[in-house]
Amino acid sequence: MLSPIGDTPANGGPWSRHADTTRMAPTAANENEGHVRVADAARLLRAHPVTVRAWIRAGLLPAAKVGSRGHWRIPRSALLDLGDKS
């Protein structure tokens, strides 16, 4: 089921229609402190997860897709860099 804006499922999972995204193999190293999920990044940045995904698609926030479902993972260092700019 899609949300009213149509770019994410109603349950908030990430979807992307872009073919130029980077994919990472799902390993324990990707799931640890080096990368964060969209929901965690949104909470840290005090933004909505849809906004964080829009920043990723626009190239404003570096991220990579992991796993067969293509969940976004954002480098923690990118979040720290955003915090330094504000």
N, C-alpha and C positions, 0 to 999 in steps of 0.2 A: 504494500500500500504506500503510495507516495504522499508526501506532505503537500499542503496547498501550494507551495512554491514550486514543487515538482522536481527539485534536484536532489532530494534526499528521501529515504524511506521515512515513514512516520515514526519509526522507532529510533531514528537518529543515526543509523549506520551510514558510512561514507559510500558515495557513488561518484564515479567520475566518468565523463564522456570523452576525455582527452587521451589520445594514444601516445603522447610524448612524455608520459610520466616514467619515473625511474622505479624499478622494482628491486627489493632486497629479499634474499632468501630468509625465511623465518628461522632465526637461530636464537639461542638464549642471549647472545651478545646484543641483538637488536631489541630485545624486550627489556633490557635492564636500564640502568640509570642514564645511558647515553642517548636514548630516544624516548619520547613521550607520545601518548595517544592524543588524538584531536580533542577529546573531552577534557583531558588533563591540561593541555595547552590552553584551551578556552578558559578553564577555571583560573589558571595562572595569569592569563592576559586580561581577565575580566571581560571576555567577549563571548558571543554565542558560538557554538560549534559550526554553525552554517557560515558565520563570518570568517572563522579560521580556515575553513575549506575554500572559501572564496579567495582569501589571501594566498593560499597555496596555488590555486588555479591561475591566479594573476601573476604568480612568480614573486610575490612580496615576502613569502615565507618558504624557505626551502623544506622539502619533505620528500619522502620516498614511500612507495607502496610495498607492503609485505604480505606474504601469504597468498593463498588462492583466491581469497575474496578481495584482496587489494586494499587492506586497511592502511590508512596513512600513519606514518611515524615521523615525528619532527625531531630533529637533533636538539638536545637540551641547550647546546651552545647557541643555536639560532634564537631561542627564547631569551637567553641571557643578553645577546646582542641587541635585541629589541628593547629590553629593559634599560640598557645603557644609553640608547638614543633618546629615551623619553625624559 
